[in-house]
Amino acid sequence: MTRTATLSSAVGAVVAVLVAGGFGLGVHVGNLHNGLIAASFTAVGLFVVLRRPGNREGRLFVATGAAHAVMFAGRQYGLHPGPLPGASWAGWLGVWPLPIVLVIAGVTIMSFPTGRLPSRGWRTVTAVLAAAGVVLAAVSALWPVEYARTALVAGHPLSLPGLAAADAFYRVARPAGYLLFQLTWVVCVVVRLRQARGDEARQLRWFAYAVTVSAAVMVLGLLVWHSPVPGTLTMPVVAVAAGAAILKYRLYDIDPVINKSLVFGAMATLVTLGYVAVVTGVGRLVDGNRTVLSLVATAAVAVAFEPLRRRVQRLADRLVHGHRVGPYESLARLSAHLAAPAGGLLDGICRTVADGVGAQRVVLYTGPPDELRAMSVWPGTAPLPPGVRALTGLLDAFGHGGNRTPEAAVAVPVMHDGRFRGAITVHKGDALSPAERQLVGDLAAQAGLVLELRATAQRLVTAGDAARRRLERDLHDGVQQRLVTVAMELGTVVRLAGDAGSADVAERAAAVRAQLLETTAELRDLARGLHPAVLTQDGLEAALGFLADRSAVPVRLGVTVDRRLPAEVEATAYFMVSEGLTNTAKHSGAALASVRAELSGAGLIVEVVDDGVGGATMVPGSGLEGLADRLATLGARLTVDSGPVGTRLATVIPCG
């Protein structure tokens, strides 16, 4: 037998003797809950510890049960008529530890289900509770300030001066301290419920549901039978539910149980209140016939029942599951993302999937089946998975998303017209239901259309850039060269006319040549605007240097790009800097602008900043909107920060 098993057996034997001996001395309603808590919490805690020796919550359950066993046995001995020998000390031992036992029980509740507090900050809170518990316990141990509520046969074993002052202090400190204990427990459990995900959330729901049922039975017993006995009899349910949550939570689905209980309880209350209001309230006002009023009340309840039930059902769904959008709302949201301004389409897909199934993490991959790269992730604060993945690897790691097995994470291929466009991985924590897996599949089909449109837009941009390059080359090598040749010939005509004494002809030929040279310069600028030859020939750094040199505003340039990038990436970065410097010169009144282009693991970082008046906005039809559209085709997003002073344009262009 292991050390853990030996110690557990010893603790179990001691608690069993104390509880059995206590019940052997009689049954006292005011002390019944201590015995039930001692037996149930110790039994469940020992079972958990033996099944999972490293589980800290099981040990806290044992500590809670053992502390209640000591109090239960001491009070039972002190309550027995006689009194029995040593009853004053035994009863004393069953009274004064109560504040400390409440602290132990509170820590057990606050630490459920992991056995650890939600965060380090709660350690300070626990220390304050422990200090308050020790002070209250010390006062109760030294003076009989708690005895008026215990009905012990034997009196307090100590007789110390200062009872009046101690009693006055205890009358104020006890309710304040106990209220502090309970509020702290509630706040901690609420915080934990809001932060919990996956298995821990499911475990907490079991525990919270059991506590709520027990409290409801307690209140019902006090209101109907004026007795706490029904509530005390349900205390073992809390321990059993907690043990089931720790050990066997995957065998049950508590959400439908909680949901139906909330709906049933709320509807029962509303129907009862409506009936009583009509029969009793209206009857007193009009002094009507109770039979007629009963029929009226029944009809009113029947008419209002279904609308009320639907509203209560929606509220219960919200309380149990949180805000979970339905399939149609998910598709509508995805359509809204498609109709929104360019940028963030891929993020919108991930967010829609996450909202639809309550996922913890959603990743969208694009590319061919053997070279998938993560392009978007939800939540947005999470890092993108690095490297290249294969579709087969994703399916093996996350499951296929079919209906055969309830995987907690699935990978779904994204297809459109039979062509593979990418994959979506969904991490939920809990097993996805068949409806949720169906919804993921439907959203993946819609995402296929989005990715197809995105791929089409990328092809159009690439084709447009290629056409720009061809046109620029044709203008430079064809029309521009011919115009230069004509200008040279006109120069010869001017010289010959001057030699022949035709000053008028020479003057007019010189004027035509000047206009031709001016037209050639304008054509050269037009060709550069279409697509700069320096970008194609010398790369991004030289092209950005060219823009900085031609800028009307002084530019501080920083380029850290050690290799050639895809043509569409270089062209998009160039046009972004060109648009930013153009806006700076026209609208900002800035004294200085800075341009940064840096290659990082996430892609090409491009940034244009000025110290002007600010106020730049992305309005329909503007150059910034066109730039945002172009960036969106590459999976990038344009960020515009323009306050009262200064404007910043920034983006990260994927270039894997």
C-alpha positions as CSV (number, residue, x, y, z in Angstrom):
1,M,0.0,0.0,0.0
2,T,1.3,3.4,-1.0
3,R,1.8,6.3,1.5
4,T,-1.1,8.2,0.0
5,A,-3.4,5.2,0.3
6,T,-2.3,4.6,3.9
7,L,-2.8,8.2,5.0
8,S,-6.2,8.3,3.2
9,S,-7.3,5.2,4.9
10,A,-6.3,6.6,8.3
11,V,-8.1,9.9,7.7
12,G,-11.2,8.1,6.4
13,A,-11.3,5.9,9.5
14,V,-11.0,8.9,11.9
15,V,-13.8,10.8,10.1
16,A,-16.0,7.7,10.0
17,V,-15.6,7.2,13.8
18,L,-16.3,10.9,14.5
19,V,-19.4,11.0,12.2
20,A,-20.8,7.6,13.3
21,G,-20.2,8.4,17.0
22,G,-21.8,11.8,16.6
23,F,-25.0,10.3,15.0
24,G,-25.0,7.6,17.7
25,L,-25.5,10.4,20.3
26,G,-28.7,11.6,18.6
27,V,-29.9,13.7,15.7
28,H,-29.9,17.5,16.1
29,V,-31.3,19.5,13.2
30,G,-29.1,22.5,13.9
31,N,-26.0,20.3,13.6
32,L,-27.1,17.9,10.9
33,H,-25.4,19.8,8.0
34,N,-22.0,19.4,9.7
35,G,-22.3,15.6,9.8
36,L,-23.6,15.4,6.2
37,I,-20.8,17.7,4.9
38,A,-18.2,15.7,6.9
39,A,-19.3,12.4,5.5
40,S,-19.9,13.5,1.8
41,F,-16.9,15.8,1.3
42,T,-14.5,13.3,3.0
43,A,-15.8,10.4,1.0
44,V,-15.6,12.2,-2.3
45,G,-12.3,13.8,-1.5
46,L,-10.7,10.4,-0.6
47,F,-12.1,8.8,-3.7
48,V,-10.7,11.6,-5.9
49,V,-7.3,11.4,-4.1
50,L,-7.1,7.6,-4.6
51,R,-8.1,7.8,-8.2
52,R,-5.9,10.9,-8.9
53,P,-3.2,11.2,-6.2
54,G,-2.0,14.5,-7.6
55,N,-5.3,16.2,-7.5
56,R,-5.1,19.1,-5.0
57,E,-8.9,19.7,-5.0
58,G,-9.4,16.2,-3.6
59,R,-7.2,17.0,-0.7
60,L,-9.1,20.3,0.0
61,F,-12.3,18.3,0.0
62,V,-10.8,15.9,2.6
63,A,-9.7,18.8,4.7
64,T,-13.1,20.4,4.6
65,G,-14.8,17.1,5.5
66,A,-12.4,16.4,8.4
67,A,-12.8,19.8,9.9
68,H,-16.6,19.5,9.8
69,A,-16.3,16.0,11.3
70,V,-14.4,17.4,14.3
71,M,-17.0,20.1,14.8
72,F,-19.9,17.7,14.3
73,A,-18.6,15.2,16.9
74,G,-17.8,18.0,19.4
75,R,-21.2,19.6,19.2
76,Q,-23.1,16.2,19.3
77,Y,-21.2,15.4,22.5
78,G,-22.0,18.8,24.0
79,L,-25.6,18.6,23.0
80,H,-26.3,15.2,24.6
81,P,-28.4,15.6,27.8
82,G,-26.5,14.8,30.9
83,P,-24.2,16.5,30.4
84,L,-21.6,13.8,29.5
85,P,-18.1,13.9,31.1
86,G,-16.0,16.6,29.5
87,A,-18.9,17.9,27.6
88,S,-17.9,21.6,28.1
89,W,-14.5,21.0,26.3
90,A,-16.0,18.8,23.6
91,G,-18.8,21.3,22.9
92,W,-16.2,24.1,22.9
93,L,-14.2,22.2,20.3
94,G,-17.4,22.0,18.2
95,V,-18.0,25.8,18.3
96,W,-15.0,28.0,18.2
97,P,-13.3,26.6,15.0
98,L,-16.3,27.6,12.9
99,P,-14.7,30.7,11.3
100,I,-11.6,28.8,10.4
101,V,-13.6,25.9,9.0
102,L,-15.5,28.4,6.8
103,V,-12.2,29.8,5.5
104,I,-11.1,26.2,4.6
105,A,-14.5,25.6,2.9
106,G,-14.2,28.9,1.1
107,V,-10.7,28.1,-0.2
108,T,-12.1,24.7,-1.4
109,I,-14.8,26.5,-3.3
110,M,-12.5,29.2,-4.7
111,S,-10.0,26.6,-5.9
112,F,-12.4,24.3,-7.6
113,P,-11.7,22.4,-9.9
114,T,-7.9,22.6,-10.1
115,G,-7.1,23.0,-6.4
116,R,-5.4,26.3,-7.2
117,L,-6.7,29.8,-6.9
118,P,-7.5,31.6,-10.2
119,S,-4.4,33.9,-9.9
120,R,-1.7,35.1,-7.6
121,G,-3.8,38.1,-6.6
122,W,-6.3,35.8,-4.9
123,R,-3.6,34.7,-2.4
124,T,-3.7,38.1,-0.8
125,V,-7.5,37.9,-0.6
126,T,-7.2,34.4,1.0
127,A,-4.7,35.7,3.5
128,V,-7.1,38.5,4.6
129,L,-10.0,35.9,5.0
130,A,-7.7,33.6,7.0
131,A,-6.7,36.5,9.3
132,A,-10.4,37.5,9.8
133,G,-11.2,33.8,10.5
134,V,-8.4,33.5,13.1
135,V,-9.5,36.7,14.9
136,L,-13.2,35.5,15.1
137,A,-12.2,32.0,16.1
138,A,-9.9,33.4,18.9
139,V,-12.7,35.5,20.3
140,S,-15.1,32.6,20.2
141,A,-12.5,30.3,21.9
142,L,-11.9,32.7,24.8
143,W,-15.5,33.9,25.4
144,P,-18.9,32.2,25.0
145,V,-20.0,34.7,22.3
146,E,-21.3,31.9,20.0
147,Y,-23.1,29.8,22.6
148,A,-26.4,31.5,22.4
149,R,-27.0,30.0,19.0
150,T,-25.8,26.4,19.8
151,A,-28.1,25.1,22.6
152,L,-25.2,23.2,24.2
153,V,-26.0,21.5,27.4
154,A,-22.6,22.3,29.0
155,G,-21.3,25.8,29.3
156,H,-18.1,27.5,28.1
157,P,-15.1,26.0,29.8
158,L,-13.3,29.3,30.2
159,S,-14.3,32.3,32.4
160,L,-12.3,35.3,31.4
161,P,-13.1,39.0,32.1
162,G,-14.2,41.2,29.2
163,L,-17.2,39.2,28.1
164,A,-19.3,42.3,27.4
165,A,-16.7,43.9,25.2
166,A,-16.0,40.7,23.4
167,D,-19.7,40.1,22.8
168,A,-20.2,43.6,21.4
169,F,-17.3,43.2,19.1
170,Y,-18.4,39.7,17.9
171,R,-22.0,40.9,17.2
172,V,-20.6,43.4,14.7
173,A,-17.6,41.4,13.4
174,R,-19.3,38.0,12.9
175,P,-22.0,39.1,10.4
176,A,-19.5,41.4,8.6
177,G,-16.9,38.7,8.4
178,Y,-19.3,36.0,7.3
179,L,-20.7,38.3,4.6
180,L,-17.2,39.0,3.5
181,F,-16.5,35.3,3.2
182,Q,-19.6,34.6,1.1
183,L,-19.2,37.6,-1.2
184,T,-15.6,36.7,-1.8
185,W,-16.5,33.1,-2.7
186,V,-19.2,34.3,-5.1
187,V,-16.9,36.9,-6.8
188,C,-14.2,34.3,-7.2
189,V,-16.5,31.7,-8.7
190,V,-18.0,34.2,-11.1
191,V,-14.5,35.4,-12.2
192,R,-13.5,31.8,-12.6
193,L,-16.6,31.0,-14.6
194,R,-15.9,33.9,-17.0
195,Q,-12.3,32.9,-17.5
196,A,-12.8,29.2,-17.7
197,R,-12.7,27.3,-21.0
198,G,-13.2,23.8,-22.1
199,D,-13.1,21.1,-19.5
200,E,-12.7,23.5,-16.6
201,A,-15.8,25.4,-17.6
202,R,-17.8,22.1,-17.8
203,Q,-16.5,21.2,-14.3
204,L,-17.5,24.5,-12.9
205,R,-21.0,24.3,-14.3
206,W,-21.5,21.0,-12.5
207,F,-20.4,22.5,-9.3
208,A,-22.3,25.7,-9.7
209,Y,-25.5,23.9,-10.7
210,A,-25.3,21.6,-7.6
211,V,-24.8,24.6,-5.3
212,T,-27.7,26.5,-6.9
213,V,-30.0,23.5,-6.5
214,S,-29.0,23.0,-2.9
215,A,-29.5,26.7,-2.1
216,A,-32.9,26.6,-3.9
217,V,-34.0,23.6,-1.8
218,M,-32.8,25.3,1.4
219,V,-34.8,28.5,0.6
220,L,-37.9,26.4,-0.3
221,G,-37.7,24.5,2.9
222,L,-37.4,27.6,5.0
223,L,-40.4,29.2,3.2
224,V,-42.7,26.2,3.1
225,W,-41.8,24.1,6.1
226,H,-39.9,26.7,8.1
227,S,-37.0,24.2,8.4
228,P,-33.5,24.0,7.0
229,V,-33.6,20.2,7.0
230,P,-34.5,19.8,3.2
231,G,-31.5,22.1,2.4
232,T,-29.1,20.2,4.6
233,L,-30.2,16.9,3.1
234,T,-29.0,18.1,-0.3
235,M,-25.5,19.0,0.8
236,P,-24.1,15.6,-0.2
237,V,-25.3,16.4,-3.8
238,V,-22.7,19.2,-4.0
239,A,-19.9,16.9,-3.1
240,V,-21.0,14.2,-5.4
241,A,-21.5,16.6,-8.3
242,A,-18.0,18.0,-7.7
243,G,-16.5,14.5,-7.6
244,A,-18.3,13.6,-10.9
245,A,-17.0,16.9,-12.4
246,I,-13.4,16.1,-11.5
247,L,-13.4,12.4,-12.4
248,K,-16.2,11.7,-14.9
249,Y,-17.2,15.0,-16.4
250,R,-17.0,13.7,-20.0
251,L,-19.7,11.1,-19.3
252,Y,-22.4,13.7,-18.9
253,D,-23.5,16.9,-20.6
254,I,-24.6,19.3,-17.9
255,D,-25.6,22.2,-20.2
256,P,-29.0,20.8,-21.2
257,V,-29.8,20.0,-17.6
258,I,-29.0,23.5,-16.4
259,N,-30.8,25.0,-19.4
260,K,-34.0,23.0,-18.8
261,S,-33.9,23.6,-15.1
262,L,-33.6,27.4,-15.6
263,V,-36.5,27.4,-18.0
264,F,-38.7,25.2,-15.9
265,G,-38.0,27.2,-12.7
266,A,-38.6,30.6,-14.3
267,M,-41.8,29.5,-16.1
268,A,-43.2,27.9,-12.9
269,T,-42.5,31.2,-11.1
270,L,-44.0,33.4,-13.8
271,V,-47.1,31.3,-14.2
272,T,-47.7,31.1,-10.5
273,L,-47.2,34.9,-10.0
274,G,-49.5,35.6,-13.0
275,Y,-52.2,33.3,-11.7
276,V,-52.0,34.7,-8.1
277,A,-52.0,38.3,-9.4
278,V,-55.2,37.8,-11.4
279,V,-57.1,35.7,-8.9
280,T,-56.0,37.4,-5.7
281,G,-55.0,40.9,-6.7
282,V,-57.8,41.6,-9.2
283,G,-60.3,39.7,-7.0
284,R,-59.7,42.1,-4.1
285,L,-60.0,45.1,-6.3
286,V,-63.3,44.2,-8.0
287,D,-64.7,41.7,-5.5
288,G,-65.3,39.3,-8.4
289,N,-66.3,35.7,-8.6
290,R,-63.2,33.5,-8.0
291,T,-64.3,30.9,-10.4
292,V,-64.6,33.4,-13.2
293,L,-61.3,35.0,-12.2
294,S,-59.6,31.5,-12.2
295,L,-60.9,31.0,-15.8
296,V,-59.6,34.4,-16.8
297,A,-56.2,33.8,-15.2
298,T,-56.0,30.4,-16.9
299,A,-56.7,32.0,-20.3
300,A,-54.2,34.8,-19.7
301,V,-51.5,32.3,-18.7
302,A,-52.3,30.1,-21.7
303,V,-52.0,33.1,-24.1
304,A,-48.8,34.5,-22.6
305,F,-47.1,31.2,-21.9
306,E,-45.5,30.5,-25.3
307,P,-44.1,34.1,-25.8
308,L,-42.7,34.1,-22.3
309,R,-41.3,30.6,-22.7
310,R,-39.4,31.7,-25.9
311,R,-38.0,34.7,-24.1
312,V,-37.0,32.7,-21.0
313,Q,-35.4,30.1,-23.3
314,R,-33.3,32.7,-25.0
315,L,-32.2,34.1,-21.7
316,A,-31.3,30.6,-20.4
317,D,-29.3,29.9,-23.6
318,R,-27.4,33.2,-23.0
319,L,-26.7,32.4,-19.4
320,V,-25.5,28.8,-20.0
321,H,-23.6,29.2,-23.3
322,G,-22.9,32.8,-23.4
323,H,-23.5,34.8,-26.6
324,R,-23.5,32.1,-29.3
325,V,-24.7,33.1,-32.7
326,G,-26.8,30.7,-34.8
327,P,-26.0,29.3,-38.2
328,Y,-28.0,31.9,-40.1
329,E,-26.6,34.7,-38.1
330,S,-23.1,33.3,-38.7
331,L,-23.7,33.3,-42.5
332,A,-25.1,36.8,-42.3
333,R,-22.0,38.0,-40.4
334,L,-19.8,36.5,-43.0
335,S,-21.8,38.2,-45.8
336,A,-21.3,41.5,-43.9
337,H,-17.6,41.0,-43.8
338,L,-17.7,40.4,-47.6
339,A,-19.6,43.7,-48.1
340,A,-17.4,45.7,-45.7
341,P,-14.5,47.8,-47.0
342,A,-11.5,45.8,-48.1
343,G,-9.1,44.6,-45.4
344,G,-9.7,42.0,-42.7
345,L,-11.7,39.5,-44.8
346,L,-9.6,36.6,-43.6
347,D,-9.8,37.8,-40.0
348,G,-13.6,38.1,-40.5
349,I,-13.8,34.4,-41.5
350,C,-11.9,33.3,-38.4
351,R,-14.0,35.5,-36.1
352,T,-17.3,34.3,-37.6
353,V,-16.3,30.6,-37.1
354,A,-15.2,31.3,-33.5
355,D,-18.5,33.1,-32.7
356,G,-20.6,30.4,-34.3
357,V,-19.2,27.4,-32.3
358,G,-17.7,29.2,-29.3
359,A,-14.1,28.2,-30.3
360,Q,-11.0,29.1,-28.3
361,R,-8.9,29.4,-31.4
362,V,-9.4,29.4,-35.2
363,V,-6.7,29.4,-37.8
364,L,-7.1,29.9,-41.5
365,Y,-4.5,28.4,-43.8
366,T,-4.1,29.2,-47.6
367,G,-2.0,27.7,-50.3
368,P,-1.7,24.3,-52.0
369,P,-2.4,21.1,-50.0
370,D,1.3,20.4,-49.3
371,E,2.4,24.1,-48.6
372,L,-0.3,25.6,-46.3
373,R,0.7,28.8,-44.5
374,A,-1.3,30.4,-41.7
375,M,-2.8,33.7,-42.9
376,S,-5.2,34.6,-40.1
377,V,-5.9,33.6,-36.5
378,W,-8.6,34.3,-33.9
379,P,-8.2,35.8,-31.4
380,G,-6.2,38.5,-33.1
381,T,-3.8,38.7,-30.2
382,A,-2.6,35.1,-30.8
383,P,0.5,34.6,-32.9
384,L,0.2,33.0,-36.3
385,P,1.5,29.4,-36.4
386,P,4.9,29.6,-38.2
387,G,6.2,27.5,-41.0
388,V,4.5,25.4,-43.7
389,R,2.0,22.6,-43.0
390,A,0.5,19.9,-45.1
391,L,-3.2,19.2,-45.2
392,T,-2.7,15.5,-44.3
393,G,-0.7,16.6,-41.2
394,L,-3.5,19.0,-40.1
395,L,-6.2,16.3,-40.6
396,D,-4.1,13.8,-38.6
397,A,-3.4,16.3,-35.8
398,F,-6.9,17.9,-35.5
399,G,-9.4,15.3,-36.8
400,H,-11.4,15.4,-40.0
401,G,-14.4,17.2,-38.6
402,G,-16.8,14.4,-39.5
403,N,-19.6,13.0,-37.4
404,R,-17.9,9.8,-36.3
405,T,-15.9,11.1,-33.3
406,P,-16.6,14.2,-31.1
407,E,-13.1,15.9,-31.6
408,A,-12.4,19.0,-29.5
409,A,-10.4,20.3,-32.4
410,V,-11.0,19.8,-36.2
411,A,-9.4,20.7,-39.5
412,V,-11.7,21.3,-42.4
413,P,-10.5,21.8,-46.0
414,V,-11.7,24.9,-47.8
415,M,-12.9,24.1,-51.4
416,H,-14.5,26.1,-54.2
417,D,-15.8,24.5,-57.4
418,G,-13.7,21.4,-56.6
419,R,-10.5,23.4,-56.3
420,F,-8.6,23.4,-53.0
421,R,-8.1,26.8,-51.5
422,G,-6.9,26.2,-47.9
423,A,-8.0,24.8,-44.5
424,I,-9.6,26.0,-41.3
425,T,-8.6,24.5,-37.9
426,V,-10.9,25.0,-35.0
427,H,-9.8,24.5,-31.3
428,K,-12.8,24.4,-29.0
429,G,-11.7,22.6,-25.8
430,D,-15.1,20.9,-25.6
431,A,-16.2,18.3,-28.1
432,L,-17.9,19.9,-31.1
433,S,-21.5,18.8,-31.5
434,P,-22.8,17.5,-34.8
435,A,-24.5,20.8,-35.4
436,E,-21.3,22.7,-34.7
437,R,-19.3,20.5,-37.1
438,Q,-21.9,21.0,-39.7
439,L,-21.7,24.8,-39.2
440,V,-17.9,24.8,-39.5
441,G,-18.3,22.9,-42.8
442,D,-20.9,25.3,-44.1
443,L,-18.7,28.3,-43.2
444,A,-15.7,26.6,-44.8
445,A,-17.7,26.4,-48.0
446,Q,-18.4,30.1,-47.8
447,A,-14.8,30.8,-47.0
448,G,-13.9,28.9,-50.2
449,L,-15.8,31.6,-52.2
450,V,-13.9,34.3,-50.3
451,L,-10.6,32.8,-51.0
452,E,-11.5,32.2,-54.6
453,L,-12.4,35.9,-54.9
454,R,-9.2,36.9,-53.1
455,A,-7.2,34.7,-55.5
456,T,-9.0,36.2,-58.5
457,A,-8.2,39.7,-57.1
458,Q,-4.5,38.7,-56.7
459,R,-4.4,37.5,-60.3
460,L,-6.0,40.7,-61.5
461,V,-3.4,42.8,-59.6
462,T,-0.6,40.7,-60.9
463,A,-1.9,41.0,-64.4
464,G,-2.4,44.7,-64.0
465,D,1.2,45.1,-62.7
466,A,2.4,43.0,-65.7
467,A,0.4,45.2,-68.0
468,R,1.9,48.3,-66.4
469,R,5.4,47.0,-66.8
470,R,4.8,46.2,-70.5
471,L,3.3,49.7,-71.1
472,E,6.1,51.4,-69.3
473,R,8.6,49.4,-71.3
474,D,6.8,50.1,-74.6
475,L,6.7,53.8,-73.8
476,H,10.3,53.9,-72.7
477,D,11.7,51.8,-75.5
478,G,9.3,52.8,-78.3
479,V,7.4,56.2,-78.1
480,Q,9.9,57.9,-75.8
481,Q,12.9,56.9,-77.9
482,R,11.2,58.1,-81.1
483,L,10.3,61.4,-79.5
484,V,13.9,61.9,-78.4
485,T,15.1,61.1,-82.0
486,V,12.6,63.6,-83.4
487,A,13.9,66.2,-80.9
488,M,17.4,65.6,-82.0
489,E,16.4,66.0,-85.7
490,L,14.7,69.2,-84.8
491,G,17.9,70.4,-83.2
492,T,19.6,69.8,-86.5
493,V,16.9,71.7,-88.3
494,V,17.4,74.7,-86.0
495,R,21.1,74.6,-86.7
496,L,20.7,74.4,-90.5
497,A,18.1,77.2,-90.5
498,G,20.5,79.4,-88.6
499,D,23.3,78.7,-91.0
500,A,21.0,79.5,-93.9
501,G,20.0,82.8,-92.5
502,S,16.4,81.7,-91.8
503,A,16.1,83.2,-88.3
504,D,12.3,82.9,-88.2
505,V,12.3,79.2,-89.2
506,A,15.1,78.5,-86.7
507,E,13.1,80.3,-83.9
508,R,9.9,78.4,-84.6
509,A,11.8,75.1,-84.9
510,A,13.4,75.7,-81.5
511,A,10.1,76.4,-79.9
512,V,8.7,73.1,-81.3
513,R,11.7,71.3,-80.1
514,A,11.3,72.7,-76.6
515,Q,7.6,71.6,-76.5
516,L,8.7,68.2,-77.7
517,L,11.3,67.8,-75.0
518,E,8.7,69.0,-72.4
519,T,6.2,66.4,-73.7
520,T,8.9,63.7,-73.6
521,A,9.6,64.6,-69.9
522,E,5.9,64.3,-69.1
523,L,5.7,61.0,-70.9
524,R,8.7,59.8,-68.9
525,D,6.9,60.8,-65.6
526,L,3.7,59.0,-66.9
527,A,5.7,55.9,-67.6
528,R,7.3,56.0,-64.1
529,G,3.8,56.4,-62.6
530,L,2.6,53.3,-64.4
531,H,5.5,51.2,-63.1
532,P,8.9,52.5,-62.3
533,A,11.7,50.9,-64.3
534,V,14.1,51.3,-61.4
535,L,11.9,49.0,-59.3
536,T,12.1,46.2,-61.9
537,Q,15.8,46.7,-62.6
538,D,17.3,47.6,-59.2
539,G,14.8,46.5,-56.6
540,L,12.7,48.1,-53.8
541,E,15.5,50.0,-52.0
542,A,16.6,51.9,-55.1
543,A,12.9,52.6,-56.0
544,L,12.1,54.0,-52.6
545,G,15.3,56.1,-52.7
546,F,14.1,57.5,-56.0
547,L,10.7,58.5,-54.4
548,A,12.5,60.1,-51.5
549,D,14.8,62.1,-53.8
550,R,11.8,63.4,-55.8
551,S,9.6,64.2,-52.7
552,A,8.8,67.8,-52.1
553,V,9.1,67.1,-48.3
554,P,12.5,66.0,-46.9
555,V,12.4,62.3,-46.2
556,R,14.3,60.2,-43.7
557,L,14.6,56.7,-45.4
558,G,15.3,53.4,-43.7
559,V,15.2,50.2,-45.9
560,T,16.3,46.8,-44.5
561,V,15.5,44.4,-47.3
562,D,18.3,42.0,-48.1
563,R,16.7,40.1,-51.1
564,R,14.3,40.6,-54.0
565,L,10.7,40.0,-53.1
566,P,7.8,38.9,-55.3
567,A,7.0,41.5,-57.9
568,E,3.5,42.2,-56.6
569,V,4.9,42.7,-53.0
570,E,7.5,45.2,-54.2
571,A,5.1,47.0,-56.4
572,T,2.5,47.3,-53.6
573,A,5.1,48.6,-51.2
574,Y,6.3,51.1,-53.8
575,F,2.8,52.5,-54.5
576,M,2.0,52.7,-50.8
577,V,5.1,54.8,-50.1
578,S,4.3,56.9,-53.3
579,E,0.7,57.5,-52.1
580,G,1.9,58.4,-48.6
581,L,4.5,60.9,-49.7
582,T,2.1,62.4,-52.3
583,N,-0.5,63.0,-49.6
584,T,2.2,64.4,-47.3
585,A,3.3,66.9,-49.9
586,K,-0.3,68.0,-50.9
587,H,-2.2,68.1,-47.6
588,S,-0.2,67.8,-44.4
589,G,2.1,70.8,-44.4
590,A,4.8,68.6,-42.8
591,A,8.4,69.6,-42.4
592,L,9.7,66.0,-42.4
593,A,8.6,62.6,-43.4
594,S,10.1,59.2,-42.6
595,V,9.8,55.9,-44.6
596,R,10.6,52.5,-43.2
597,A,10.7,49.2,-45.1
598,E,11.9,46.2,-43.1
599,L,11.7,42.5,-43.8
600,S,10.6,40.5,-40.8
601,G,9.3,37.0,-40.0
602,A,5.7,38.2,-40.5
603,G,6.4,39.8,-43.9
604,L,7.5,43.2,-45.2
605,I,6.8,46.0,-42.8
606,V,6.1,49.3,-44.6
607,E,5.6,52.6,-42.7
608,V,5.2,56.2,-43.8
609,V,5.1,58.9,-41.1
610,D,4.9,62.7,-41.2
611,D,4.7,65.5,-38.7
612,G,2.0,67.4,-40.4
613,V,-1.5,68.5,-39.4
614,G,-3.0,65.0,-39.5
615,G,-6.7,64.4,-40.2
616,A,-6.2,61.8,-43.0
617,T,-9.2,59.5,-43.4
618,M,-10.1,56.6,-45.7
619,V,-13.1,57.9,-47.6
620,P,-14.8,56.1,-50.6
621,G,-13.0,56.7,-53.8
622,S,-9.8,58.0,-52.2
623,G,-6.3,56.9,-52.9
624,L,-6.1,55.4,-49.4
625,E,-9.1,53.2,-50.1
626,G,-7.6,52.0,-53.4
627,L,-4.4,51.3,-51.5
628,A,-6.3,49.4,-48.9
629,D,-8.0,47.3,-51.6
630,R,-4.6,46.5,-53.2
631,L,-3.1,45.5,-49.8
632,A,-6.2,43.3,-49.1
633,T,-5.5,41.2,-52.2
634,L,-2.2,40.2,-50.6
635,G,-3.6,39.5,-47.2
636,A,-2.4,42.8,-45.7
637,R,-4.3,45.5,-43.9
638,L,-3.7,49.3,-44.1
639,T,-3.5,51.0,-40.8
640,V,-4.1,54.8,-40.8
641,D,-3.3,56.7,-37.6
642,S,-3.9,60.4,-38.1
643,G,-4.6,62.5,-35.1
644,P,-4.4,66.3,-34.6
645,V,-0.7,66.1,-35.3
646,G,1.0,63.7,-37.7
647,T,-0.1,60.8,-39.9
648,R,1.1,57.3,-39.9
649,L,0.4,54.7,-42.7
650,A,1.5,51.2,-41.9
651,T,1.1,47.6,-43.1
652,V,2.7,44.2,-43.0
653,I,2.7,42.5,-46.4
654,P,3.0,38.7,-46.3
655,C,5.8,37.6,-48.7
656,G,6.4,33.9,-47.9
